[in-house]
Amino acid sequence: KMKTLIIASLLAGSLLFAARGYNMPSFSDFDANANGKITQTEFENAQQSRMQKHAEDGRLMRNAPSAPVFKDVDSDANGYIDKSEFANHQRQQRIQ
């Protein structure tokens, strides 16, 4: 019984967390051609798509003006975002 209660609590917490909009996108959500690199076009298209989906779901987009731009995530300025840069940026977003 205790194990079931713990699992139910964890699940409920996860659902609440997701319902509040804390579901962070994955690298593959942005890497449209699955080549392991996110170009600026892929980044912007994925961002637009996510914003459109949020709007269609009736979710407020209070943070839209402060959404990261490509150069914020492309930390080495080589013209694409790799998995490491993406993960580092996600980590920073969770901290804030």
C-alpha positions in Angstrom: 0.0 0.0 0.0 2.8 2.4 0.9 4.6 1.8 -2.4 1.4 2.5 -4.3 0.9 5.7 -2.4 4.4 6.9 -3.1 4.1 6.1 -6.8 0.7 7.9 -7.0 2.2 10.9 -5.2 5.1 11.1 -7.6 2.9 10.8 -10.6 0.5 13.5 -9.3 3.5 15.8 -8.7 4.8 15.1 -12.2 1.4 15.9 -13.8 1.1 19.1 -11.8 4.6 20.1 -12.8 3.7 19.5 -16.5 0.3 21.2 -16.2 2.0 24.3 -14.9 4.0 24.5 -18.1 7.3 23.3 -16.8 7.7 20.7 -19.5 11.0 21.6 -21.1 11.5 20.6 -24.8 14.0 18.0 -25.8 16.9 18.3 -28.2 15.0 16.3 -30.8 12.1 18.7 -30.6 14.4 21.3 -32.2 16.7 19.0 -34.3 14.2 18.7 -37.2 16.5 16.7 -39.5 18.0 14.6 -36.7 21.6 15.3 -37.7 22.7 16.2 -34.1 22.9 19.9 -34.8 20.2 22.6 -34.4 20.5 25.4 -36.9 19.1 28.8 -36.4 16.2 28.0 -38.7 15.4 24.8 -36.9 15.6 26.6 -33.6 13.3 29.4 -34.7 10.8 27.1 -36.3 10.6 24.9 -33.2 10.2 27.9 -31.0 7.3 29.2 -33.2 5.7 25.8 -33.2 5.8 25.6 -29.4 4.4 29.1 -29.0 1.6 28.3 -31.4 0.8 25.1 -29.6 0.7 26.9 -26.2 -1.6 29.5 -27.7 -3.9 26.8 -29.1 -4.0 25.1 -25.7 -5.1 28.5 -24.2 -1.9 28.7 -22.1 -0.6 32.1 -21.2 2.7 33.0 -22.7 4.0 35.4 -20.1 7.6 34.5 -20.8 7.5 34.8 -24.6 9.3 38.2 -24.6 12.2 36.6 -22.6 12.4 33.4 -24.7 16.0 32.6 -25.5 17.3 33.6 -28.9 19.6 31.3 -31.0 22.8 33.1 -30.0 21.9 32.7 -26.3 22.1 28.9 -26.7 24.9 28.7 -29.3 27.5 29.4 -26.7 30.5 28.8 -28.9 29.0 30.9 -31.8 29.8 28.3 -34.4 26.4 28.6 -36.1 24.7 25.5 -34.6 23.6 24.2 -31.2 24.9 20.8 -30.2 23.5 18.5 -27.5 25.9 19.8 -24.9 25.0 23.4 -25.5 21.3 22.6 -25.5 21.7 20.6 -22.2 23.7 23.4 -20.6 21.0 25.9 -21.5 18.3 23.7 -20.2 20.1 23.3 -16.9 20.4 27.1 -16.6 16.7 27.5 -17.3 15.8 25.0 -14.5 18.0 27.0 -12.0 16.2 30.3 -12.7 
